[in-house]
Amino acid sequence: MNQVFISQIVSEGLFLTLVISAPPVLCSLLVGLLVSLFQAATQIQEQAFSFVTKLVIVFGVLSLVGPRLGQALVNFGRICFEGFASSIGR
């Protein structure tokens, strides 16, 4: 197999992993910070409140950006399979 193709696919795969995981992780981080500030200000120390709000936000973000992220995964898979076929000479 072509070493350039393999290194390109690995590089693109790692970047795609970063891009796909960024929206839910960043939203969860932001909501966690805001909930922590709210809990510190009101002295409510309920763990379920923090967990449920982050869970709802992550599912909301995934429902909004999921189709676009899924399309990026499909495109990456298509490029991998097409490149693999051309790299072995078929």
C-alpha positions in Angstrom: 0.0 0.0 0.0 1.0 3.5 -0.5 2.6 5.1 2.6 1.4 8.6 1.6 -2.2 7.4 1.4 -2.0 5.8 4.8 -0.5 8.8 6.5 -3.1 11.1 4.8 -6.0 8.9 5.9 -4.7 8.7 9.5 -4.2 12.5 9.6 -7.7 13.2 8.2 -9.2 10.6 10.5 -7.6 12.3 13.6 -8.7 15.7 12.5 -12.3 14.4 11.8 -12.4 12.9 15.3 -11.5 16.3 16.7 -14.1 18.1 14.6 -16.8 15.6 15.4 -16.2 15.6 19.2 -15.7 19.4 19.5 -19.4 20.6 19.5 -20.8 18.3 22.3 -17.6 18.6 24.4 -17.4 22.4 24.2 -21.2 22.8 24.9 -20.9 20.4 27.9 -17.9 22.3 29.2 -19.7 25.7 28.9 -23.0 24.4 30.5 -21.0 22.7 33.2 -19.3 25.9 34.1 -22.5 27.9 34.1 -24.3 25.2 36.3 -21.3 25.2 38.7 -21.4 29.0 39.0 -25.2 28.8 39.6 -24.8 26.1 42.2 -22.0 28.0 44.0 -24.1 31.1 44.0 -27.3 29.4 45.3 -25.5 26.8 47.4 -27.5 24.0 45.8 -25.2 20.9 45.8 -27.4 18.5 43.8 -25.3 16.3 41.5 -28.2 15.2 39.4 -28.9 18.8 38.3 -25.5 19.2 36.8 -25.6 15.8 35.1 -29.1 16.2 33.6 -28.5 19.6 32.2 -25.3 18.5 30.5 -27.0 15.4 29.2 -29.9 17.4 27.7 -27.5 19.9 26.1 -25.3 17.3 24.6 -28.2 15.4 23.1 -29.6 18.8 21.8 -26.3 19.7 20.2 -26.0 16.2 18.6 -29.5 16.4 17.3 -28.7 19.8 15.7 -25.3 19.1 14.2 -25.6 15.3 13.9 -26.6 15.2 10.2 -23.7 17.4 9.2 -21.3 15.3 11.3 -22.7 12.1 9.9 -22.3 13.4 6.4 -18.6 14.1 7.2 -18.2 10.6 8.4 -19.8 9.1 5.3 -17.6 11.3 3.0 -14.5 10.1 5.0 -15.5 6.5 4.6 -16.1 6.9 0.9 -12.7 8.5 0.5 -11.1 5.7 2.4 -12.7 2.9 0.3 -12.0 4.7 -3.0 -8.4 5.4 -2.1 -7.9 1.9 -0.9 -9.1 0.5 -4.2 -6.9 2.8 -6.2 -3.8 2.2 -4.0 -3.8 -1.5 -4.5 -4.2 -1.0 -8.3 -7.7 -2.0 -9.0 
